[in-house]
Amino acid sequence: CVLRQRQERTPLQRALEHVLKKFEMRDPQQFFAWPVTDNIAPGYSAIISHPMDFCTMRQKVEENQYGSLQDFISDFKLMCTNAMQYNHADTIYYKASKKLLHAGLKLIQPDKVGWLLGLVP
Ligand SMILES: COc1ccc(C(=O)NC2CCC2)cc1-c1cc(C(C)=O)n2cccnc12
C-alpha cells in the first residue's frame, strides 16, 4: 500500500479524506491500518477474496478511484465484514470490527453528514 505525495484534490477527495481520518481514529490498535497478511492470519488470502484496509482506502482516495461517498462506504463495510467473516465472534478482531462498523456508520448518518455533503457541490 503505497501513498504518493499530495496532488491537487477534488472536493469529494477532500471530504473522503476527512471521513477516513474519523474512521481511523476508531481503530486505535491499528488492526485495520494495513492489509492483513497470511503470516499474521493463516489462510487469510484463501478465505477473503476482496481484502480491504484503511491504507488501501487512502490510496484509492488519492488516486481518485471513488466516484461517490457510497463507493467509499462500500469499501469500509467490506473491510469490516471481511474481519467478521475470517475471525470467530469471540476474537478481539471480530469485536473490534463490529464496533468500528457501527461507529463508522453513525458518523456518516444523513443528520450528521450534512456538513460533509456541504463540502461536495
Ligand atoms: C493489520 O492487521 C493487524 C495488525 C496488527 C495486529 C496486532 O497488533 N495484533 C496484536 C494484538 C494481539 C496481537 C493485528 C492485525 C490483524 C488484523 C486482523 C483482521 C482485521 O482480521 N487480524 C486477523 C488475525 C490476526 N491479526 C489480525
The ligand as an SDF file (V2000), in Angstrom:
LIG
                    3D

 27 30  0  0  0  0  0  0  0  0999 V2000
   -3.1180   -5.2750   10.0020 C   0  0  0  0  0  0  0  0  0  0  0  0
   -3.6000   -6.3360   10.8010 O   0  0  0  0  0  0  0  0  0  0  0  0
   -3.1400   -6.4160   12.0920 C   0  0  0  0  0  0  0  0  0  0  0  0
   -2.0960   -5.6040   12.5840 C   0  0  0  0  0  0  0  0  0  0  0  0
   -1.6840   -5.7300   13.9060 C   0  0  0  0  0  0  0  0  0  0  0  0
   -2.3030   -6.6580   14.7160 C   0  0  0  0  0  0  0  0  0  0  0  0
   -1.8750   -6.7500   16.1440 C   0  0  0  0  0  0  0  0  0  0  0  0
   -1.2500   -5.8260   16.6730 O   0  0  0  0  0  0  0  0  0  0  0  0
   -2.2200   -7.8480   16.8480 N   0  0  0  0  0  0  0  0  0  0  0  0
   -1.8180   -7.9180   18.2490 C   0  0  0  0  0  0  0  0  0  0  0  0
   -2.9690   -7.7250   19.1960 C   0  0  0  0  0  0  0  0  0  0  0  0
   -2.7400   -9.1420   19.7340 C   0  0  0  0  0  0  0  0  0  0  0  0
   -1.6370   -9.3430   18.7000 C   0  0  0  0  0  0  0  0  0  0  0  0
   -3.3330   -7.4770   14.2470 C   0  0  0  0  0  0  0  0  0  0  0  0
   -3.7520   -7.3540   12.9290 C   0  0  0  0  0  0  0  0  0  0  0  0
   -4.8720   -8.1640   12.4620 C   0  0  0  0  0  0  0  0  0  0  0  0
   -5.9750   -7.6460   11.8140 C   0  0  0  0  0  0  0  0  0  0  0  0
   -6.8220   -8.6860   11.5390 C   0  0  0  0  0  0  0  0  0  0  0  0
   -8.0840   -8.5640   10.8640 C   0  0  0  0  0  0  0  0  0  0  0  0
   -8.5530   -7.2060   10.5150 C   0  0  0  0  0  0  0  0  0  0  0  0
   -8.7490   -9.5580   10.5650 O   0  0  0  0  0  0  0  0  0  0  0  0
   -6.2710   -9.8390   12.0250 N   0  0  0  0  0  0  0  0  0  0  0  0
   -6.7560  -11.1440   11.9940 C   0  0  0  0  0  0  0  0  0  0  0  0
   -5.9590  -12.1200   12.5940 C   0  0  0  0  0  0  0  0  0  0  0  0
   -4.7330  -11.7790   13.1570 C   0  0  0  0  0  0  0  0  0  0  0  0
   -4.2760  -10.4820   13.1520 N   0  0  0  0  0  0  0  0  0  0  0  0
   -5.0680   -9.5560   12.5900 C   0  0  0  0  0  0  0  0  0  0  0  0
  1  2  1  0
  2  3  1  0
  3  4  1  0
  3 15  2  0
  4  5  2  0
  5  6  1  0
  6  7  1  0
  6 14  2  0
  7  8  2  0
  7  9  1  0
  9 10  1  0
 10 11  1  0
 10 13  1  0
 11 12  1  0
 12 13  1  0
 14 15  1  0
 15 16  1  0
 16 17  1  0
 16 27  2  0
 17 18  2  0
 18 19  1  0
 18 22  1  0
 19 20  1  0
 19 21  2  0
 22 23  1  0
 22 27  1  0
 23 24  2  0
 24 25  1  0
 25 26  2  0
 26 27  1  0
M  END
$$$$
